[in-house]
Amino acid sequence: MADVGLRVTGLLLVLSGLLPAPAAAIECLRNQYGETRGGRDVCCNYCAAGQQIADICTPSNKASECINCKKNRYNPENARDGCKLCTVCNKAEGSIEKKPCTSSSDAECECPEGSTPRNDRKTTCRCDKGKEIVNNKCQPCKSGYFSTEENSVCRPWSNCSAMGRTVLEEGSAIKDVKCTKPSPVTVRIPTIAFTPTSSNHRRKVTTNLQNVTTTNRIFINDKTTPSNSLDSGTLSLIVIGAVLLLVSAGIILTMIMQINRKKLNRGFIRGERCRVPVQEESTSSDSSLPKDCPA
């Protein structure tokens, strides 16, 4: 009731001329907007699509000052606001760009068939694990393939037999096959043995393959030539050398013995001649003295 009374009172005051009547709203064309400049109401022209208003018009000129939108921004026609940032459809999150962004309109995104939008603008989508996006469709992985994350690509199961293992646990659309641990590796290592030949003094090599089984390390079984297994030619040379050495030693020893024997004989003879007194019949006074041998 109070509001009605205030309205009636205001209307009576207006009619009596005590209060001014409110200004009528300015009416402009569809491609114009109303502004008040210098106390006057004017209709200014909108900027074209892809532009924004830099400055409004004047009473004498209805054209607005316009500038173009920058890259990755847009503005539709008859817009009073500035250029807006373009919407980005996130391909990594499964979103598909249905319509690209232009200077006059925003981009439009959509989600692949079978996926779930994460927001109203569909800039991101969810294709569950065990599926993949193929030809703009979120579809299950085919047999023998799996995916463990959303919006990922299906990968083939591990080939246990190709790795020398066996299947421990079967795979599915959301997990890989589980293989057994690696089996021991068998390596065939050649063993080389040397055997003596007959008269041509050549070595004949025979190769035997021996299985060696190990998990982490490979042990090599090498067979070397026995110490008592000698080539016949080498043995002959050793025997001849030993004989020559013995003959040389015998000759040298014989020569030394002969030299010592001559020295002994010579000393014995000289001692007999010079050391024994000589008894001669003589009338001289020194006939009984021993004779001295010359040096």
C-alpha positions, 0 to 999 in steps of 0.5 A: 500500500505504501508503494502505491501511495508513493507512486500516486504522489509522484504522478500528481507532482509530475502532473502539477509540474513540480517534478520533471518528466523522465527522458524518453529512451532514445530509439536507434536503428538495428545497426546502431546504439544510443549514446549521450554526447555533450548533453545530447542523445545520439545514435552511433553506428556499430563496428563491422563483425571482426572489429571492436569499438575504439571510440564512440561517435559524435553528434555530428558524426554517427560513425564509430571509431573501429579497430580489427580484432587481433589473432585468435580473437573474434567479435560478432556483428553489432557488438559493444564489447571488445574482441573475445578470445577464441575457444580451443578444442583440446585434441589431446583430451579427445575434443574435435574441432567442428568449426574453426574460429574466425574473426567474426565467430568463435570455434565450435567443438564436439566430442567423439561418438561414444565419449563423454563431454567434460564441459558445456563447450565440449572442449575436453572429452573422456574416452574411457580406458580400454577404448580408443578414438578412431575416425571420430568415434570412441570404440573398444580396443580390438582383440589382442590390444589394450589401453590403460589410460583415458583418451589413449591409443590401444597397444598390442599385448606382449608376445611372450613366446617371442621373448622365450617365455610363457603366458602367466596371466591373460591380458584384457582390454585394460591390461597387458599379458603377464609373462613368466620370468626369462628362462636360462640362456643356452649358448654353444661355445666352440672348444679348440684342441691342437693335435700333433701331426705326422711328418708334415709338422702342421697343426690340425685343428678340430672344433667341438661344440659344447653346451654351456647353460647359465642365467646371468653369466656365460662360462667358457670351457677352454681346453689347452694343449697338454704340456706333454703333447709336443710336435714330433719336429720340435721333439727331434730338435730338442733331442739333437740339441741335447746330443750336441750339448753333451758332445761339446761338454765331453770334448771340453772336459777331455781337453781340460783333463789332457792339459792337467795331465801334461802339467803334472807330468812336466812337473814330475820330470823337472823335480827328478832332475833338479831336486835330487843331488848328483854324485859324480866323481870329480876332484872339484870341491863342489861336486857333491852339491845339488844342481839347480834347474833353470827357471 
